[in-house]
Amino acid sequence: MIDLHNHLLPGIDDGAPDLDTALALARMAVDEGITHLVCTPHIHPGRYDNTPASIAAAKAQFIAGLRQAKIPLQVASAAEVRFGMELMVGITQGVIPFLGEWKGKQVLLLEFPHGEIPFGAERLTSWLIQRNIIPMIAHPERNKGLLRTPSKLKPFLEQGCLLQVTASSVAGGFGPAAEQLAHMLLEEGVVTILATDAHNQQHRPPKLNDGMQHAARLIGETKAEALVKLNPWQIAQTHFQ
């Protein structure tokens, strides 16, 4: 399986604080059946001011640690990028890392504020799409604005935005409301990938299997497997060639 949203890179955001924790999480991921990771640390101006250079340095440290510990995990990096005007500046300057490609366009993992979908947000996603960049909306099923009003997702889907749902939301790990919305999105066929959004060993581990099994009961095994194998590979394969 291939995980395109996680916070395993050591010491650069609210995920793994150090290399030892990152390696422990990597072992858990391998035990889970994950073979490839695209690590996505936060780029959130004022909170996590990550750059391609800081991400590359953490990735190099992580890969060296994996080799030394003989953990069989293929690792690439991108970022989970916070919604905001700074994103437009970053895109213009060419300093925003992409998740990969989908149908010939770059894919950006985009995070909205947790409490809401900002007013007029579709103007920014439209700006990205005009530049051949497809936003993949991170964990929409956990956004409080969408939990209140799921129809707020409609304009983004109509634009062609992709959706990344957290595997543990599908399995009930983020409560019944997030589970219900995740199931609804799966049944509507609008989810592109499931990912772990792993941050730590206790509360946010790198788990994909449970979510995939729950998804399989709703949409069938073939479609559920595509969300953790086929689709993420289609997006991320350029990182691993």
KAVENBEL-V474203 format. One record per pair of residues at least 12 apart in sequence whose ideal C-beta (glycine too) atoms are under 6 Angstrom apart, sorted by the first residue. I is the first residue (numbers start at 1). J is the second residue. Records with the same first field share a line. If there is no record, write none. Layout:
I: J  J
//
This chain:
1: 33  34  208  228  229
2: 36  232  233
3: 34  37  195  196
4: 38  99  193  195  232  236
5: 40  164  195  197
6: 196  198  206
7: 199
8: 22  25  39
9: 39  41  58  59  62
10: 22  58
12: 41  50  54  58
13: 41  42  48
15: 199
19: 65
22: 62
23: 65  69
25: 206
26: 71  73
28: 205  206
29: 206
30: 73
32: 207  208  209
36: 74
37: 75
38: 76  78  236
39: 77
40: 78  79  80  109
41: 55  79
42: 80
43: 79  81
44: 82
45: 86
52: 95  97
55: 77
59: 77
63: 75
74: 240
76: 239
78: 97  98  99
79: 97
80: 109  111  138
81: 110
82: 111
83: 112
99: 235
100: 235  236  238
101: 238
102: 134  235
105: 132  134
106: 133
107: 134  136  235
108: 133  135
109: 136  138
110: 135  137
111: 138
112: 143
115: 144
116: 145
117: 145  152
122: 155
125: 156  159  161
129: 159
134: 162
135: 161
136: 162  164
137: 161  163
138: 164
139: 166
140: 153  163
141: 165  169  178  181  182
142: 174  178
147: 177
157: 190
162: 192
163: 190  191  192
164: 193  195
165: 182  191  194
166: 197
167: 194  196  208  211
168: 207  211
169: 182
170: 182  211  214  215
171: 210  211  214
183: 218
186: 215  218  219
187: 218
192: 231
193: 227  231  232
194: 211  227  228
196: 208
208: 228
212: 224  228
//
